Amino acid sequence: MKKLFVVIKLNNGKTPPFGASVRNEQNRELGIIGEDGVTWIVGVSPQEKLSVYWNGEKQCYLELPNTLDPTANMLLLPCTLTY
């Protein structure tokens, strides 16, 4: 299990709203979206699939890469809209 700073961007170029929830497939919250999509997520594994929720619904999903580099400053993760 790893901890990462990530920037989450939607496929339309925008970022999820401040305070949106990042959850794993077991619906466990792993992080909260901050300013400009910057997010600290904890308890993640390579290739894990995560979802971002706001307005009470799953809005987009993302998949972590095959390897997670603990020395990387920040990882850019695209989040594919579900609608």
N, CA, C and O atoms as a Tinker XYZ file with bonds, in Angstrom:
   332  protein
     1  N      0.843000   -1.184000    0.000000    73     2
     2  CA     0.000000    0.000000    0.000000    64     1     3
     3  C      0.884000    1.243000    0.000000    63     2     4     5
     4  O      1.878000    1.319000    0.723000    81     3
     5  N      0.503000    2.207000   -0.820000    73     3     6
     6  CA     1.320000    3.403000   -1.010000    64     5     7
     7  C      0.516000    4.664000   -0.725000    63     6     8     9
     8  O     -0.713000    4.648000   -0.661000    81     7
     9  N      1.260000    5.762000   -0.556000    73     7    10
    10  CA     0.691000    7.100000   -0.425000    64     9    11
    11  C      1.233000    7.921000   -1.583000    63    10    12    13
    12  O      2.418000    7.833000   -1.904000    81    11
    13  N      0.376000    8.721000   -2.216000    73    11    14
    14  CA     0.798000    9.488000   -3.388000    64    13    15
    15  C      0.157000   10.868000   -3.414000    63    14    16    17
    16  O     -0.981000   11.049000   -2.982000    81    15
    17  N      0.914000   11.843000   -3.932000    73    15    18
    18  CA     0.328000   13.110000   -4.344000    64    17    19
    19  C     -0.001000   12.956000   -5.814000    63    18    20    21
    20  O      0.864000   12.581000   -6.604000    81    19
    21  N     -1.227000   13.237000   -6.192000    73    19    22
    22  CA    -1.632000   13.135000   -7.591000    64    21    23
    23  C     -2.388000   14.398000   -7.992000    63    22    24    25
    24  O     -2.922000   15.118000   -7.149000    81    23
    25  N     -2.419000   14.648000   -9.294000    73    23    26
    26  CA    -3.283000   15.679000   -9.861000    64    25    27
    27  C     -4.296000   14.935000  -10.711000    63    26    28    29
    28  O     -3.929000   14.210000  -11.635000    81    27
    29  N     -5.564000   15.115000  -10.399000    73    27    30
    30  CA    -6.629000   14.426000  -11.122000    64    29    31
    31  C     -7.281000   15.410000  -12.084000    63    30    32    33
    32  O     -7.777000   16.460000  -11.676000    81    31
    33  N     -7.274000   15.059000  -13.362000    73    31    34
    34  CA    -7.871000   15.884000  -14.413000    64    33    35
    35  C     -8.935000   15.071000  -15.135000    63    34    36    37
    36  O     -8.744000   13.886000  -15.408000    81    35
    37  N    -10.046000   15.707000  -15.438000    73    35    38
    38  CA   -11.106000   15.067000  -16.219000    64    37    39
    39  C    -10.706000   15.051000  -17.686000    63    38    40    41
    40  O     -9.843000   15.822000  -18.106000    81    39
    41  N    -11.327000   14.180000  -18.462000    73    39    42
    42  CA   -10.971000   14.095000  -19.877000    64    41    43
    43  C    -11.431000   15.310000  -20.678000    63    42    44    45
    44  O    -11.104000   15.421000  -21.859000    81    43
    45  N    -12.185000   16.227000  -20.060000    73    43    46
    46  CA   -12.566000   17.473000  -20.730000    64    45    47
    47  C    -11.615000   18.609000  -20.362000    63    46    48    49
    48  O    -11.859000   19.760000  -20.725000    81    47
    49  N    -10.520000   18.294000  -19.638000    73    47    50
    50  CA    -9.519000   19.288000  -19.282000    64    49    51
    51  C     -9.755000   19.982000  -17.950000    63    50    52    53
    52  O     -8.865000   20.668000  -17.447000    81    51
    53  N    -10.933000   19.817000  -17.374000    73    51    54
    54  CA   -11.243000   20.432000  -16.085000    64    53    55
    55  C    -10.791000   19.514000  -14.952000    63    54    56    57
    56  O    -10.303000   18.408000  -15.190000    81    55
    57  N    -10.961000   19.987000  -13.721000    73    55    58
    58  CA   -10.648000   19.153000  -12.560000    64    57    59
    59  C    -11.932000   18.871000  -11.791000    63    58    60    61
    60  O    -12.875000   19.659000  -11.857000    81    59
    61  N    -11.981000   17.767000  -11.067000    73    59    62
    62  CA   -13.145000   17.518000  -10.213000    64    61    63
    63  C    -13.272000   18.642000   -9.182000    63    62    64    65
    64  O    -12.278000   19.295000   -8.866000    81    63
    65  N    -14.462000   18.876000   -8.659000    73    63    66
    66  CA   -14.636000   19.969000   -7.699000    64    65    67
    67  C    -13.898000   19.724000   -6.386000    63    66    68    69
    68  O    -13.716000   18.585000   -5.957000    81    67
    69  N    -13.484000   20.811000   -5.766000    73    67    70
    70  CA   -12.840000   20.776000   -4.452000    64    69    71
    71  C    -13.737000   20.006000   -3.489000    63    70    72    73
    72  O    -14.938000   20.268000   -3.414000    81    71
    73  N    -13.165000   19.064000   -2.756000    73    71    74
    74  CA   -13.935000   18.290000   -1.783000    64    73    75
    75  C    -14.518000   16.999000   -2.312000    63    74    76    77
    76  O    -15.104000   16.232000   -1.548000    81    75
    77  N    -14.370000   16.734000   -3.633000    73    75    78
    78  CA   -14.861000   15.461000   -4.179000    64    77    79
    79  C    -14.088000   14.313000   -3.528000    63    78    80    81
    80  O    -12.939000   14.483000   -3.121000    81    79
    81  N    -14.716000   13.163000   -3.434000    73    79    82
    82  CA   -14.176000   12.005000   -2.722000    64    81    83
    83  C    -13.571000   10.993000   -3.693000    63    82    84    85
    84  O    -14.198000   10.626000   -4.686000    81    83
    85  N    -12.347000   10.544000   -3.401000    73    83    86
    86  CA   -11.690000    9.490000   -4.182000    64    85    87
    87  C    -11.851000    8.189000   -3.405000    63    86    88    89
    88  O    -11.436000    8.089000   -2.251000    81    87
    89  N    -12.462000    7.185000   -4.052000    73    87    90
    90  CA   -12.761000    5.920000   -3.365000    64    89    91
    91  C    -12.274000    4.730000   -4.171000    63    90    92    93
    92  O    -12.152000    4.789000   -5.395000    81    91
    93  N    -11.997000    3.639000   -3.449000    73    91    94
    94  CA   -11.591000    2.403000   -4.119000    64    93    95
    95  C    -12.830000    1.566000   -4.458000    63    94    96    97
    96  O    -13.961000    1.996000   -4.234000    81    95
    97  N    -12.601000    0.373000   -4.999000    73    95    98
    98  CA   -13.718000   -0.483000   -5.424000    64    97    99
    99  C    -14.546000   -0.998000   -4.251000    63    98   100   101
   100  O    -15.673000   -1.456000   -4.443000    81    99
   101  N    -13.997000   -0.928000   -3.037000    73    99   102
   102  CA   -14.749000   -1.316000   -1.834000    64   101   103
   103  C    -15.472000   -0.111000   -1.223000    63   102   104   105
   104  O    -16.021000   -0.201000   -0.125000    81   103
   105  N    -15.467000    1.015000   -1.945000    73   103   106
   106  CA   -16.133000    2.257000   -1.544000    64   105   107
   107  C    -15.461000    2.925000   -0.337000    63   106   108   109
   108  O    -16.077000    3.745000    0.344000    81   107
   109  N    -14.201000    2.573000   -0.076000    73   107   110
   110  CA   -13.447000    3.191000    1.017000    64   109   111
   111  C    -12.824000    4.490000    0.519000    63   110   112   113
   112  O    -12.168000    4.508000   -0.523000    81   111
   113  N    -13.028000    5.568000    1.257000    73   111   114
   114  CA   -12.465000    6.854000    0.861000    64   113   115
   115  C    -10.956000    6.858000    1.093000    63   114   116   117
   116  O    -10.480000    6.568000    2.191000    81   115
   117  N    -10.212000    7.196000    0.030000    73   115   118
   118  CA    -8.754000    7.215000    0.095000    64   117   119
   119  C     -8.188000    8.620000    0.011000    63   118   120   121
   120  O     -7.003000    8.826000    0.275000    81   119
   121  N     -9.021000    9.594000   -0.354000    73   119   122
   122  CA    -8.554000   10.972000   -0.476000    64   121   123
   123  C     -9.687000   11.916000   -0.817000    63   122   124   125
   124  O    -10.788000   11.501000   -1.179000    81   123
   125  N     -9.383000   13.213000   -0.690000    73   123   126
   126  CA   -10.330000   14.287000   -1.010000    64   125   127
   127  C     -9.641000   15.209000   -2.019000    63   126   128   129
   128  O     -8.483000   15.582000   -1.833000    81   127
   129  N    -10.350000   15.572000   -3.078000    73   127   130
   130  CA    -9.800000   16.464000   -4.099000    64   129   131
   131  C     -9.574000   17.849000   -3.493000    63   130   132   133
   132  O    -10.442000   18.399000   -2.815000    81   131
   133  N     -8.375000   18.402000   -3.758000    73   131   134
   134  CA    -8.038000   19.746000   -3.302000    64   133   135
   135  C     -8.050000   20.738000   -4.457000    63   134   136   137
   136  O     -8.609000   20.467000   -5.520000    81   135
   137  N     -7.425000   21.889000   -4.232000    73   135   138
   138  CA    -7.324000   22.936000   -5.259000    64   137   139
   139  C     -6.689000   22.390000   -6.532000    63   138   140   141
   140  O     -5.708000   21.649000   -6.472000    81   139
   141  N     -7.241000   22.751000   -7.669000    73   139   142
   142  CA    -6.692000   22.390000   -8.979000    64   141   143
   143  C     -6.492000   20.890000   -9.170000    63   142   144   145
   144  O     -5.612000   20.475000   -9.925000    81   143
   145  N     -7.298000   20.073000   -8.494000    73   143   146
   146  CA    -7.237000   18.625000   -8.662000    64   145   147
   147  C     -6.139000   17.933000   -7.871000    63   146   148   149
   148  O     -5.987000   16.714000   -7.953000    81   147
   149  N     -5.358000   18.717000   -7.087000    73   147   150
   150  CA    -4.276000   18.121000   -6.296000    64   149   151
   151  C     -4.883000   17.300000   -5.160000    63   150   152   153
   152  O     -5.740000   17.784000   -4.421000    81   151
   153  N     -4.431000   16.060000   -5.032000    73   151   154
   154  CA    -5.031000   15.122000   -4.081000    64   153   155
   155  C     -3.958000   14.259000   -3.434000    63   154   156   157
   156  O     -3.054000   13.772000   -4.112000    81   155
   157  N     -4.057000   14.072000   -2.138000    73   155   158
   158  CA    -3.193000   13.147000   -1.390000    64   157   159
   159  C     -4.015000   11.891000   -1.197000    63   158   160   161
   160  O     -5.038000   11.922000   -0.514000    81   159
   161  N     -3.586000   10.778000   -1.789000    73   159   162
   162  CA    -4.321000    9.525000   -1.626000    64   161   163
   163  C     -3.452000    8.529000   -0.863000    63   162   164   165
   164  O     -2.233000    8.487000   -1.034000    81   163
   165  N     -4.090000    7.742000   -0.031000    73   163   166
   166  CA    -3.371000    6.786000    0.821000    64   165   167
   167  C     -3.963000    5.389000    0.647000    63   166   168   169
   168  O     -5.136000    5.229000    0.312000    81   167
   169  N     -3.119000    4.380000    0.884000    73   167   170
   170  CA    -3.597000    2.999000    0.855000    64   169   171
   171  C     -3.901000    2.475000   -0.521000    63   170   172   173
   172  O     -4.833000    1.689000   -0.693000    81   171
   173  N     -3.116000    2.902000   -1.528000    73   171   174
   174  CA    -3.371000    2.462000   -2.901000    64   173   175
   175  C     -2.311000    1.472000   -3.366000    63   174   176   177
   176  O     -1.216000    1.398000   -2.808000    81   175
   177  N     -2.659000    0.723000   -4.388000    73   175   178
   178  CA    -1.761000   -0.269000   -4.983000    64   177   179
   179  C     -1.655000   -0.024000   -6.481000    63   178   180   181
   180  O     -2.570000    0.548000   -7.074000    81   179
   181  N     -0.544000   -0.450000   -7.116000    73   179   182
   182  CA    -0.428000   -0.333000   -8.569000    64   181   183
   183  C     -1.627000   -0.984000   -9.266000    63   182   184   185
   184  O     -2.146000   -2.006000   -8.816000    81   183
   185  N     -2.044000   -0.380000  -10.353000    73   183   186
   186  CA    -3.143000   -0.845000  -11.206000    64   185   187
   187  C     -4.511000   -0.810000  -10.526000    63   186   188   189
   188  O     -5.488000   -1.317000  -11.077000    81   187
   189  N     -4.589000   -0.227000   -9.354000    73   187   190
   190  CA    -5.884000   -0.155000   -8.661000    64   189   191
   191  C     -6.820000    0.799000   -9.402000    63   190   192   193
   192  O     -6.388000    1.825000   -9.926000    81   191
   193  N     -8.089000    0.452000   -9.437000    73   191   194
   194  CA    -9.109000    1.302000  -10.052000    64   193   195
   195  C     -9.777000    2.125000   -8.955000    63   194   196   197
   196  O    -10.205000    1.590000   -7.932000    81   195
   197  N     -9.859000    3.431000   -9.184000    73   195   198
   198  CA   -10.465000    4.348000   -8.223000    64   197   199
   199  C    -11.582000    5.118000   -8.900000    63   198   200   201
   200  O    -11.590000    5.275000  -10.121000    81   199
   201  N    -12.518000    5.593000   -8.108000    73   199   202
   202  CA   -13.624000    6.402000   -8.612000    64   201   203
   203  C    -13.658000    7.715000   -7.852000    63   202   204   205
   204  O    -13.257000    7.787000   -6.690000    81   203
   205  N    -14.143000    8.759000   -8.525000    73   203   206
   206  CA   -14.289000   10.068000   -7.895000    64   205   207
   207  C    -15.779000   10.384000   -7.828000    63   206   208   209
   208  O    -16.495000   10.302000   -8.826000    81   207
   209  N    -16.225000   10.745000   -6.629000    73   207   210
   210  CA   -17.639000   11.018000   -6.362000    64   209   211
   211  C    -17.835000   12.480000   -5.994000    63   210   212   213
   212  O    -17.060000   13.046000   -5.223000    81   211
   213  N    -18.874000   13.087000   -6.550000    73   211   214
   214  CA   -19.375000   14.368000   -6.064000    64   213   215
   215  C    -20.855000   14.440000   -6.389000    63   214   216   217
   216  O    -21.349000   13.695000   -7.235000    81   215
   217  N    -21.555000   15.329000   -5.723000    73   215   218
   218  CA   -23.024000   15.397000   -5.822000    64   217   219
   219  C    -23.661000   14.047000   -5.512000    63   218   220   221
   220  O    -24.720000   13.719000   -6.047000    81   219
   221  N    -23.009000   13.256000   -4.636000    73   219   222
   222  CA   -23.571000   11.984000   -4.197000    64   221   223
   223  C    -23.489000   10.848000   -5.193000    63   222   224   225
   224  O    -24.060000    9.783000   -4.958000    81   223
   225  N    -22.779000   11.052000   -6.320000    73   223   226
   226  CA   -22.713000   10.014000   -7.353000    64   225   227
   227  C    -21.301000    9.843000   -7.891000    63   226   228   229
   228  O    -20.487000   10.764000   -7.838000    81   227
   229  N    -21.019000    8.643000   -8.414000    73   227   230
   230  CA   -19.741000    8.406000   -9.093000    64   229   231
   231  C    -19.755000    9.194000  -10.394000    63   230   232   233
   232  O    -20.655000    9.033000  -11.218000    81   231
   233  N    -18.746000   10.052000  -10.573000    73   231   234
   234  CA   -18.706000   10.924000  -11.747000    64   233   235
   235  C    -17.627000   10.532000  -12.757000    63   234   236   237
   236  O    -17.787000   10.741000  -13.959000    81   235
   237  N    -16.521000    9.958000  -12.253000    73   235   238
   238  CA   -15.452000    9.543000  -13.159000    64   237   239
   239  C    -14.630000    8.448000  -12.494000    63   238   240   241
   240  O    -14.742000    8.208000  -11.292000    81   239
   241  N    -13.806000    7.793000  -13.296000    73   239   242
   242  CA   -12.975000    6.717000  -12.768000    64   241   243
   243  C    -11.563000    6.850000  -13.328000    63   242   244   245
   244  O    -11.349000    7.449000  -14.382000    81   243
   245  N    -10.606000    6.279000  -12.602000    73   243   246
   246  CA    -9.212000    6.311000  -13.029000    64   245   247
   247  C     -8.536000    5.017000  -12.629000    63   246   248   249
   248  O     -9.020000    4.284000  -11.766000    81   247
   249  N     -7.409000    4.749000  -13.269000    73   247   250
   250  CA    -6.640000    3.544000  -12.946000    64   249   251
   251  C     -5.200000    3.952000  -12.689000    63   250   252   253
   252  O     -4.601000    4.688000  -13.474000    81   251
   253  N     -4.652000    3.471000  -11.587000    73   251   254
   254  CA    -3.265000    3.771000  -11.258000    64   253   255
   255  C     -2.332000    3.001000  -12.185000    63   254   256   257
   256  O     -2.690000    1.925000  -12.666000    81   255
   257  N     -1.130000    3.542000  -12.442000    73   255   258
   258  CA    -0.195000    2.850000  -13.336000    64   257   259
   259  C      0.325000    1.537000  -12.745000    63   258   260   261
   260  O      0.100000    1.231000  -11.574000    81   259
   261  N      1.026000    0.770000  -13.588000    73   259   262
   262  CA     1.577000   -0.532000  -13.181000    64   261   263
   263  C      2.595000   -0.421000  -12.060000    63   262   264   265
   264  O      2.697000   -1.312000  -11.217000    81   263
   265  N      3.345000    0.668000  -12.049000    73   263   266
   266  CA     4.328000    0.890000  -10.985000    64   265   267
   267  C      4.096000    2.268000  -10.392000    63   266   268   269
   268  O      3.763000    3.214000  -11.106000    81   267
   269  N      4.270000    2.375000   -9.093000    73   267   270
   270  CA     4.109000    3.645000   -8.393000    64   269   271
   271  C      5.473000    4.056000   -7.856000    63   270   272   273
   272  O      6.046000    3.369000   -7.011000    81   271
   273  N      5.986000    5.170000   -8.345000    73   271   274
   274  CA     7.310000    5.649000   -7.960000    64   273   275
   275  C      7.199000    6.542000   -6.727000    63   274   276   277
   276  O      6.674000    7.651000   -6.821000    81   275
   277  N      7.679000    6.086000   -5.582000    73   275   278
   278  CA     7.556000    6.882000   -4.359000    64   277   279
   279  C      8.387000    8.158000   -4.386000    63   278   280   281
   280  O      8.172000    9.046000   -3.561000    81   279
   281  N      9.346000    8.267000   -5.332000    73   279   282
   282  CA    10.169000    9.471000   -5.407000    64   281   283
   283  C      9.567000   10.524000   -6.332000    63   282   284   285
   284  O     10.051000   11.655000   -6.371000    81   283
   285  N      8.534000   10.177000   -7.066000    73   283   286
   286  CA     7.898000   11.146000   -7.963000    64   285   287
   287  C      7.194000   12.215000   -7.134000    63   286   288   289
   288  O      6.534000   11.911000   -6.140000    81   287
   289  N      7.344000   13.474000   -7.558000    73   287   290
   290  CA     6.700000   14.571000   -6.836000    64   289   291
   291  C      5.189000   14.484000   -6.921000    63   290   292   293
   292  O      4.494000   14.560000   -5.909000    81   291
   293  N      4.685000   14.325000   -8.138000    73   291   294
   294  CA     3.250000   14.291000   -8.330000    64   293   295
   295  C      2.941000   13.524000   -9.609000    63   294   296   297
   296  O      3.677000   13.618000  -10.591000    81   295
   297  N      1.868000   12.779000   -9.593000    73   295   298
   298  CA     1.463000   11.951000  -10.719000    64   297   299
   299  C      0.191000   12.540000  -11.315000    63   298   300   301
   300  O     -0.763000   12.816000  -10.587000    81   299
   301  N      0.167000   12.736000  -12.635000    73   299   302
   302  CA    -1.031000   13.228000  -13.311000    64   301   303
   303  C     -1.896000   12.030000  -13.677000    63   302   304   305
   304  O     -1.446000   11.125000  -14.380000    81   303
   305  N     -3.141000   12.026000  -13.201000    73   303   306
   306  CA    -4.057000   10.919000  -13.468000    64   305   307
   307  C     -5.294000   11.423000  -14.200000    63   306   308   309
   308  O     -6.032000   12.248000  -13.661000    81   307
   309  N     -5.535000   10.938000  -15.427000    73   307   310
   310  CA    -6.776000   11.287000  -16.111000    64   309   311
   311  C     -7.949000   10.526000  -15.504000    63   310   312   313
   312  O     -7.836000    9.345000  -15.175000    81   311
   313  N     -9.065000   11.213000  -15.362000    73   311   314
   314  CA   -10.274000   10.609000  -14.798000    64   313   315
   315  C    -11.349000   10.639000  -15.880000    63   314   316   317
   316  O    -11.783000   11.714000  -16.296000    81   315
   317  N    -11.773000    9.476000  -16.332000    73   315   318
   318  CA   -12.736000    9.360000  -17.425000    64   317   319
   319  C    -14.150000    9.538000  -16.894000    63   318   320   321
   320  O    -14.571000    8.838000  -15.972000    81   319
   321  N    -14.872000   10.474000  -17.477000    73   319   322
   322  CA   -16.248000   10.745000  -17.049000    64   321   323
   323  C    -17.127000    9.532000  -17.286000    63   322   324   325
   324  O    -16.950000    8.817000  -18.272000    81   323
   325  N    -18.077000    9.293000  -16.386000    73   323   326
   326  CA   -18.934000    8.114000  -16.485000    64   325   327
   327  C    -20.194000    8.363000  -17.301000    63   326   328   329
   328  O    -20.957000    7.426000  -17.537000    81   327
   329  N    -20.436000    9.582000  -17.736000    73   327   330
   330  CA   -21.654000    9.871000  -18.511000    64   329   331
   331  C    -21.329000   10.332000  -19.899000    63   330   332
   332  O    -22.234000   10.617000  -20.683000    81   331
